[in-house]
Amino acid sequence: MSTPFRCGFVAVVGRPNVGKSTLSNALIGAKVSIVSRKAQTTRHRIHGVLTREHEQFVFVDTPGFQTRHGGAMNRMMNRVVTQTLADVDVVVHVVEAGKWSAGDANLLPLLPKDGTKVILAVNKIDALKNRDDLFAYVGKLASLYPYDAVVPVSALKSRQLDHLLTEIAQRLPEGEPMFEVDALTDRSTRFIAAELIREKIFRLVGDELPYACTVVIEQWEETEKGASVAACIVVERDSHRPILLGAGGQHMKRIATEARQELIKLLDKPVHLEVYIKVRKGWSDKESALRELGYE
Ligand SMILES: Nc1nc2c(ncn2[C@@H]2O[C@H](COP(=O)(O)OP(=O)(O)OP(=O)(O)O)[C@@H](O)[C@H]2O)c(=O)[nH]1
């Protein structure tokens, strides 16, 4: 009898900064969502698809679960997490080896009661000082939730990823592939471009402007020879503008230059990029404004 094909949705969840984006990207094998050293950089649901001989994994990367800040943005983010977990076939709960905080614990009530579809991925094992601690750590977590499997991994060093994929594959339902075989992402290039610009902003001024800005691609003209892109950075307050600009506009210059270089790599052609700032008061706390700007 031939091996049946399996295909299903996989959610990668965990508190901010545990390495969810790095792990999804390493599993999929391409840079589809943006990795940043700052927390809270993945506010969108991102699908990436990995197709193997007998399986297709459709990854849903969810925003960081959080309780520290109030507001419409966070309620929406938590709703996305709950909904995602109910929808998918397999949940990969990512934690950081040796570290367990309130942020991790807060996610447990959102996991399905029955643990059969939940795999615990203990990430960053490369950074662990004492390997023996891992055993006690996993034991403690297993007493908090009935995980169906536990896989220690290093997303950064690509360790144990095949093992994790095998555990996920076993839990996918039988079915035909949902995506074209070479599909990397169902997000448009424009979306990825906006994320690239946002990543540059976070890296440069993320400490001063946490969540306070988003990027909207306002113009996108692309031919075989090149692309012309206009991107608008929407901030909440007038006071955010000088932070983004930096002395003599140096921050904006750097953001635009670095983003342009990445866009050239992404599109593999010359890119003209114009980036400007718009102030829109209180946007991050208004659900309707969020929707308008493309947050689900
Ligand atoms: N040492 C080590 N660092 C890692 C590993 N995986 C991820 N990181 C680092 O951890 C940081 C956070 O990684 P992300 O992938 O952005 O984490 P995230 O959970 O998606 O974060 P949010 O988008 O804030 O929810 C980055 O600096 C990564 O390089 C790993 O296996 N080992």
The ligand as an ORCA input file, in Angstrom:
! r2SCAN-3c Opt
* xyz 0 1
  N      20.687     31.184     20.616
  C      19.561     31.081     19.927
  N      18.848     32.188     19.625
  C      17.704     32.044     18.924
  C      17.229     30.780     18.505
  N      16.068     30.948     17.855
  C      15.821     32.275     17.854
  N      16.804     32.946     18.488
  C      16.929     34.415     18.674
  O      15.878     34.885     19.513
  C      15.456     36.194     19.111
  C      13.961     36.208     18.881
  O      13.646     35.399     17.757
  P      12.287     35.566     16.925
  O      12.245     34.442     15.960
  O      12.162     36.968     16.426
  O      11.242     35.352     18.103
  P       9.655     35.397     18.091
  O       9.205     34.442     19.117
  O       9.142     35.209     16.698
  O       9.400     36.884     18.584
  P       8.106     37.839     18.449
  O       7.982     38.176     16.989
  O       8.504     39.015     19.278
  O       6.923     37.119     18.996
  C      16.270     36.535     17.863
  O      17.362     37.345     18.256
  C      16.751     35.169     17.360
  O      17.959     35.231     16.647
  C      18.014     29.600     18.842
  O      17.717     28.457     18.533
  N      19.151     29.835     19.567
*
